[in-house]
């Protein structure tokens, strides 16, 4: 009996055979161009926030808008919790997700001042499974230029950022490791992690 996955695979294969390699290359190139345009728009919005003279509170609100519209925060949040997402109760999951949203914005906002004068130069995109990786070069005063790769997914339809690679390091893998280490120190208690996130937000939030 054919499973749904097998049927979908056969359909996808038949489409590729009909489309041919030329059309496939064109489709991939178009996806890459769209990802680059998306990252360019998103990075320009972020740079405008960083370099503006607005108050910290105004910057945070504008940053929240960018994160909500351009980042798949729920996907990143579940990834960072890893196998513990399945262990968490529905109530804990419903508490964790909005806290992760707030923690992400709070952490970024807390470091905005370090990037005053930042500039982002766009590079090309390369395909990687179901994502596009857009290369950029980020420069700021008195610091060496750094390559930052933006991982863009279309699994939700619209393009969304699901990871950043800086200096060869994945941001979400780093956060996942931090959460794992915290949980190991607290008897793998999801509730302890939730309380820890609340405390961290309270310490850094203006």
Secondary structure, DSSP 8 states (H G I E B T S, - for coil): ---HHHHHHHHHHHHHHHHHHHHHHHHHHHHHHHHHHHHHHHHHHHHHHHHS---HHHHHHHHHHHHHHHB-HHHHHHHHHTTHHHHS-HHHHHHHHHHHHHHHHHHHHHTGGGGTT-EEEEEEEEEETTEEEEEEEEE-TTS--EEEEEEEE-TTSS-EEEEEEETTEEHHHHHHHHHHHHHHHTTT-HHHHHHHHHHHHHHH--
